[in-house]
Amino acid sequence: MKIILVRHGEAENSTPTISDSQRELTDKGKSDIHKIGKFIKNSSLAVKQVYYSPYTRTKHTAEILSEELKYSGEMVASDDLAAGRGCTDIISCLVNFSNSDTVLLVGHNPDITYFAAKLLGNSNVAENLVFQPGSTIAINVAREKFDHGQIIWAISPDNLGV
């Protein structure tokens, strides 16, 4: 299966009145996610399902991506993708898809970095993955083991120009 991991776009800072889970995307964050959405849309991958962390910034990231992808399915909020959860529990949802399916997951750093490293079968690679806000990596991995996957792409919105 193909798993597209996306870190949420750049978000406003926490304040005494805005909790971490309620942080909104900045204008740059929104612009970056539109770029990433267009990039994914122009790829050969057709997204079958979108999961996102229940935080405001990840929900808005998933909404922008879905808009750009013309994704008409239901987006699913998953506590398994919440900050600090490590992302690996989402695998229980992914086993229901086939190896030809593509699933898009929107989460947080460093969880998404460690999850990508797990899917690649090498925890040491996490220190070499750079997940700036809005960055994406697509990994081809057998759903029978969710290990030893291959990178299809890894890109930051800053590499996509205007």
Protein Blocks (a to p, Z undefined) as FASTA:
>chain_A
ZZddddddddddddfklcfklpccdfklmmmmmmmmmmmmmmmbdcfbdcddfbfklmmm
mmmmmmmnopabdcdddfklgghklommmmmmmmmpcfkbccddddddfklmmmmmmmno
paklmmmpccdehiacdddddfklopaiacfbdcdfklnoZZ
